[in-house]
């Protein structure tokens, strides 16, 4: 009797173990069969880490090393957030400032790491009496969107001078134009100043002789914050953490390469049809940004931005700033804070510092 009972116990235990094994294998299979879709964008110069990660096989190396699958899909970066939420892509990069109002309105994404500073600049005409953002109280500012990252940058900087920068009674007037139309609006006197993203800003400065009054790559405040960060949908971060980590590692390495090799990056982008233009010009622009990547500093960037825009009233649905950041910034074990690149070698870094050191082209 005891022997029969014991046999039944072992049989049940074996069946349970087999069931657990099957479930585990099923989960592993489901994850390994999932194809992580990376949104990339030709014509975007500052999207260089995406191009480098493709051309230098960084995506291939990181995903294959983890036994996972991925594919790249050409997208319009202006539609990146909606494509991520719709499941058309799973991860990409974007201008973080412009995503904040969308998150406030329910956009379910999580940021992963910072890629670079800079690439947004503000200009006046060469003979303008205005010397800085502080001089633009009551003036008309040309911007390319109410929620564009350049608009958020201007409002935050304007707020620093003690001006009302948002809502009814704001101390400046906003005029919305297409990005490529803004230089002509300034040249014709329709606006007093414009906020531009490169390469439009860089080319406008060269072609029209505009005078720059704020460069986010050199500003004391914004040079310590990332303008461009990677992100995924909140669902993907939770459901496919290993894919997400492979994506982060590849993008950290790619940004580190751009930081060390802006000239080689520019040549690579042109050679493989990612961007047009002149290698010398593109390299000069890439070198003017800081592509030192980081996870920790990206989280700090997000908190700094949210801390200010909530107080300014731009984001009205945040009751707890720290909790909000935790909900929208993913932290994973097994991912370094950063990488550095030198002579074909990527080295993990645990401490990242953003400096304005010029880079050799």
C-alpha positions as CSV (number, residue, x, y, z in Angstrom):
1,X,0.0,0.0,0.0
2,X,2.8,2.4,1.0
3,X,4.7,1.4,-2.1
4,X,1.7,2.1,-4.4
5,X,1.1,5.5,-2.7
6,X,4.8,6.4,-3.0
7,X,4.7,5.5,-6.7
8,X,1.7,7.8,-7.2
9,X,3.5,10.6,-5.4
10,X,6.6,10.3,-7.6
11,X,4.4,10.1,-10.7
12,X,2.5,13.3,-9.8
13,X,5.8,15.0,-9.0
14,X,7.3,13.9,-12.4
15,X,4.3,15.1,-14.2
16,X,4.4,18.5,-12.5
17,X,8.1,18.8,-13.3
18,X,7.4,17.9,-16.9
19,X,4.7,20.5,-17.1
20,X,6.9,23.2,-15.6
21,X,9.7,22.2,-18.1
22,X,7.2,22.5,-21.0
23,X,6.0,25.9,-19.8
24,X,9.6,27.2,-19.4
25,X,10.5,25.9,-22.8
26,X,7.4,27.5,-24.2
27,X,8.3,30.8,-22.7
28,X,11.8,30.6,-24.0
29,X,10.7,29.6,-27.4
30,X,8.2,32.5,-27.5
31,X,10.9,35.0,-26.6
32,X,13.4,33.6,-29.0
33,X,10.9,33.6,-31.8
34,X,9.9,37.2,-31.3
35,X,11.5,39.6,-33.8
36,X,12.4,43.0,-32.3
37,X,11.6,45.7,-34.8
38,X,14.0,48.6,-34.8
39,X,12.9,51.8,-36.4
40,X,15.7,53.5,-38.4
41,X,15.6,56.6,-40.5
42,X,17.7,57.6,-43.5
43,X,18.2,61.4,-43.9
44,X,18.6,61.9,-40.2
45,X,22.2,62.9,-39.5
46,X,22.0,62.9,-35.8
47,X,20.4,59.4,-36.0
48,X,24.0,58.3,-36.6
49,X,24.0,55.6,-33.9
50,X,21.2,53.7,-35.7
51,X,23.2,53.7,-38.9
52,X,26.5,52.7,-37.1
53,X,24.7,49.9,-35.3
54,X,23.5,48.5,-38.6
55,X,26.6,49.0,-40.7
56,X,29.1,47.8,-38.0
57,X,26.9,44.8,-37.2
58,X,26.4,45.9,-33.6
59,X,22.7,45.0,-33.7
60,X,23.6,41.7,-35.3
61,X,26.3,40.9,-32.7
62,X,24.2,41.8,-29.6
63,X,21.0,40.1,-30.7
64,X,22.7,36.9,-32.0
65,X,24.9,36.7,-28.8
66,X,21.6,36.6,-26.8
67,X,20.1,34.1,-29.3
68,X,17.4,36.6,-30.3
69,X,16.0,38.0,-33.5
70,X,15.6,41.6,-34.8
71,X,14.9,43.5,-38.0
72,X,15.3,47.1,-39.0
73,X,12.4,49.1,-40.6
74,X,12.7,52.4,-42.3
75,X,10.4,55.0,-40.7
76,X,9.7,58.7,-40.5
77,X,11.1,59.7,-37.1
78,X,8.4,62.3,-36.7
79,X,6.0,59.3,-36.4
80,X,8.2,57.2,-34.2
81,X,6.1,57.4,-31.0
82,X,2.9,56.4,-32.7
83,X,4.6,53.6,-34.5
84,X,6.0,52.2,-31.3
85,X,2.7,52.3,-29.5
86,X,0.9,50.7,-32.5
87,X,3.4,47.9,-32.5
88,X,4.7,48.7,-36.0
89,X,8.2,49.0,-34.5
90,X,9.5,48.2,-31.0
91,X,12.4,50.5,-30.4
92,X,14.0,53.6,-31.9
93,X,15.3,57.0,-30.9
94,X,13.7,60.4,-30.6
95,X,14.0,63.9,-29.3
96,X,13.1,63.5,-25.7
97,X,11.7,66.9,-25.1
98,X,9.0,66.6,-27.7
99,X,7.9,63.3,-26.2
100,X,7.2,64.6,-22.7
101,X,3.8,66.2,-23.5
102,X,2.7,63.0,-25.3
103,X,3.6,60.9,-22.2
104,X,1.7,63.4,-20.1
105,X,-1.3,62.6,-22.3
106,X,-1.0,58.8,-22.0
107,X,1.8,57.8,-24.3
108,X,3.1,54.4,-22.9
109,X,6.8,54.4,-23.6
110,X,9.9,53.9,-21.6
111,X,13.2,55.7,-22.2
112,X,16.4,53.5,-22.2
113,X,19.5,55.6,-22.6
114,X,20.8,58.9,-23.8
115,X,22.7,59.2,-27.1
116,X,23.8,62.8,-27.6
117,X,23.5,66.4,-26.6
118,X,23.2,69.4,-28.9
119,X,21.6,69.6,-32.4
120,X,19.0,72.3,-31.5
121,X,20.0,75.9,-31.8
122,X,18.3,79.4,-31.7
123,X,19.1,82.2,-34.2
124,X,18.4,85.8,-34.9
125,X,19.4,87.9,-37.9
126,X,23.0,89.2,-37.9
127,X,21.9,92.8,-37.3
128,X,19.3,91.9,-34.7
129,X,19.5,93.8,-31.3
130,X,18.8,90.6,-29.4
131,X,21.8,89.0,-27.8
132,X,20.2,86.1,-25.8
133,X,17.0,84.4,-25.0
134,X,16.6,86.9,-22.2
135,X,16.1,89.7,-24.7
136,X,13.1,88.0,-26.4
137,X,10.3,89.0,-23.9
138,X,7.3,90.0,-26.0
139,X,8.9,88.9,-29.2
140,X,7.7,86.4,-31.9
141,X,9.6,83.1,-31.9
142,X,9.4,80.8,-35.0
143,X,9.1,77.1,-34.0
144,X,8.3,74.0,-35.8
145,X,5.6,72.6,-33.4
146,X,3.8,73.4,-30.2
147,X,5.1,70.3,-28.7
148,X,8.4,70.1,-30.6
149,X,11.6,69.6,-28.5
150,X,12.9,73.0,-29.6
151,X,9.7,74.6,-28.2
152,X,10.2,72.8,-24.8
153,X,13.9,73.9,-24.8
154,X,12.9,77.5,-25.5
155,X,10.2,77.5,-22.8
156,X,12.5,76.1,-20.2
157,X,15.3,78.6,-20.9
158,X,12.8,81.4,-21.1
159,X,11.4,80.3,-17.7
160,X,14.9,80.4,-16.2
161,X,14.9,84.2,-16.8
162,X,11.7,84.5,-14.7
163,X,9.3,85.0,-17.7
164,X,6.0,83.3,-18.1
165,X,6.7,80.7,-20.8
166,X,3.5,78.7,-21.1
167,X,-0.3,79.2,-21.3
168,X,-2.4,82.3,-21.4
169,X,-0.4,85.5,-20.9
170,X,3.0,83.9,-21.9
171,X,5.7,86.5,-22.4
172,X,6.4,85.6,-26.0
173,X,4.4,84.9,-29.1
174,X,4.7,81.5,-30.9
175,X,4.6,81.2,-34.7
176,X,4.5,77.7,-36.1
177,X,6.2,76.9,-39.5
178,X,7.6,73.8,-41.1
179,X,11.2,73.3,-40.1
180,X,12.6,74.1,-43.5
181,X,10.5,77.2,-43.8
182,X,11.7,78.8,-40.6
183,X,15.0,80.2,-42.0
184,X,13.0,82.2,-44.6
185,X,10.5,83.4,-42.0
186,X,13.4,84.9,-40.0
187,X,15.1,86.3,-43.1
188,X,11.8,88.0,-44.2
189,X,11.2,89.5,-40.7
190,X,8.1,87.4,-40.0
191,X,9.6,86.3,-36.7
192,X,12.2,87.8,-34.3
193,X,14.1,84.5,-33.6
194,X,13.8,80.8,-34.6
195,X,14.5,77.5,-33.1
196,X,16.1,75.0,-35.5
197,X,17.3,71.5,-35.5
198,X,20.4,70.5,-37.5
199,X,21.2,70.2,-40.3
200,X,18.6,72.9,-41.0
201,X,20.2,75.2,-38.3
202,X,23.7,74.6,-39.4
203,X,22.9,75.3,-43.1
204,X,20.8,78.4,-42.3
205,X,23.7,79.8,-40.3
206,X,26.0,79.3,-43.2
207,X,23.6,80.4,-46.0
208,X,21.9,83.4,-44.3
209,X,24.5,84.5,-41.9
210,X,22.2,84.2,-38.9
211,X,23.7,84.8,-35.4
212,X,23.3,82.0,-32.9
213,X,22.0,83.1,-29.4
214,X,21.6,79.6,-27.9
215,X,23.4,76.4,-28.7
216,X,22.2,73.5,-26.6
217,X,25.5,71.7,-27.1
218,X,27.3,74.5,-25.2
219,X,24.7,75.9,-22.9
220,X,25.4,75.4,-19.2
221,X,22.0,73.8,-18.7
222,X,21.4,71.8,-21.8
223,X,24.9,70.6,-22.5
224,X,24.4,68.4,-19.5
225,X,21.1,66.9,-20.8
226,X,20.5,64.5,-23.7
227,X,18.3,65.8,-26.5
228,X,18.1,62.4,-28.2
229,X,17.3,59.2,-26.3
230,X,16.2,55.6,-27.2
231,X,12.8,54.3,-26.2
232,X,10.5,51.3,-26.5
233,X,6.9,50.8,-25.7
234,X,6.2,50.0,-22.0
235,X,4.8,46.6,-23.0
236,X,7.9,45.6,-24.9
237,X,10.2,46.6,-22.0
238,X,8.2,44.3,-19.6
239,X,7.5,41.5,-22.0
240,X,10.8,41.2,-23.8
241,X,13.6,42.5,-21.5
242,X,16.4,40.5,-23.1
243,X,15.6,42.0,-26.6
244,X,15.4,45.4,-25.0
245,X,18.8,45.0,-23.3
246,X,20.4,43.8,-26.6
247,X,19.0,47.0,-28.2
248,X,20.4,49.2,-25.5
249,X,23.9,47.7,-25.6
250,X,24.1,48.1,-29.3
251,X,23.0,51.7,-29.2
252,X,25.4,52.5,-26.4
253,X,28.3,51.1,-28.4
254,X,27.1,52.8,-31.6
255,X,27.0,56.2,-29.9
256,X,30.4,55.6,-28.3
257,X,31.7,55.0,-31.8
258,X,30.3,58.2,-33.2
259,X,31.8,60.1,-30.2
260,X,35.2,58.7,-31.0
261,X,35.0,58.7,-34.8
262,X,32.8,61.5,-36.1
263,X,34.7,61.7,-39.4
264,X,34.5,57.9,-40.0
265,X,30.8,58.0,-39.0
266,X,30.0,60.7,-41.6
267,X,31.8,58.8,-44.3
268,X,30.0,55.6,-43.3
269,X,26.6,57.3,-43.4
270,X,27.2,58.8,-46.9
271,X,28.7,55.6,-48.3
272,X,25.8,53.5,-47.3
273,X,23.1,55.9,-48.3
274,X,21.8,56.9,-44.9
275,X,22.3,60.6,-45.4
276,X,23.2,62.9,-48.2
277,X,25.5,65.9,-48.1
278,X,29.2,66.5,-47.8
279,X,31.4,64.3,-45.5
280,X,33.4,67.4,-44.2
281,X,30.2,69.3,-43.3
282,X,28.5,66.3,-41.8
283,X,31.6,65.4,-39.7
284,X,31.8,68.9,-38.4
285,X,28.2,68.8,-37.3
286,X,28.6,65.4,-35.6
287,X,31.7,66.5,-33.8
288,X,29.9,69.5,-32.4
289,X,27.5,67.3,-30.5
290,X,28.4,65.1,-27.5
291,X,27.7,61.5,-28.3
292,X,28.9,60.1,-25.0
293,X,26.1,57.7,-24.2
294,X,24.7,56.9,-20.7
295,X,21.8,55.2,-19.0
296,X,22.2,57.0,-15.6
297,X,22.6,60.5,-17.1
298,X,19.6,59.9,-19.4
299,X,17.4,59.2,-16.3
300,X,18.8,62.4,-14.7
301,X,17.9,64.3,-17.9
302,X,14.4,63.0,-17.8
303,X,13.9,64.0,-14.2
304,X,15.4,67.4,-14.7
305,X,13.1,68.1,-17.7
306,X,10.0,66.8,-15.9
307,X,10.8,68.6,-12.7
308,X,10.8,71.9,-14.6
309,X,8.0,71.4,-17.1
310,X,5.6,70.2,-14.4
311,X,6.3,73.3,-12.4
312,X,5.8,75.4,-15.5
313,X,2.4,73.8,-16.2
314,X,3.3,72.1,-19.5
315,X,2.7,68.7,-18.0
316,X,-0.4,68.7,-15.8
317,X,-1.0,65.0,-15.1
318,X,2.0,64.3,-13.0
319,X,1.4,64.1,-9.2
320,X,4.7,62.4,-8.2
321,X,7.7,63.3,-10.4
322,X,10.0,60.6,-9.1
323,X,7.3,57.9,-9.6
324,X,6.6,59.3,-13.1
325,X,10.2,59.0,-14.1
326,X,10.4,55.4,-12.7
327,X,7.4,54.4,-14.7
328,X,8.8,55.8,-17.9
329,X,12.5,55.0,-17.7
330,X,13.6,51.3,-17.8
331,X,16.6,50.1,-15.8
332,X,17.9,46.6,-16.4
333,X,20.6,44.4,-14.9
334,X,23.2,43.2,-17.4
335,X,23.5,46.6,-19.1
336,X,26.5,48.9,-18.4
337,X,25.9,52.6,-17.9
338,X,28.0,53.4,-20.9
339,X,30.8,52.3,-23.3
340,X,33.8,54.0,-24.7
341,X,35.4,53.2,-28.1
342,X,39.0,53.2,-29.1
343,X,40.8,51.4,-31.9
344,X,38.2,48.7,-32.5
345,X,37.5,48.0,-28.8
346,X,34.4,48.9,-26.8
347,X,35.0,49.3,-23.0
348,X,32.3,49.2,-20.4
349,X,32.0,52.3,-18.2
350,X,30.2,52.7,-14.9
351,X,30.7,56.5,-14.5
352,X,29.8,58.9,-17.3
353,X,30.7,62.6,-17.5
354,X,29.5,64.9,-20.2
355,X,32.2,67.4,-21.3
356,X,32.4,69.9,-24.2
357,X,35.8,68.6,-25.3
358,X,36.3,69.1,-29.0
359,X,36.9,66.0,-31.1
360,X,39.5,65.3,-33.7
361,X,38.0,64.8,-37.2
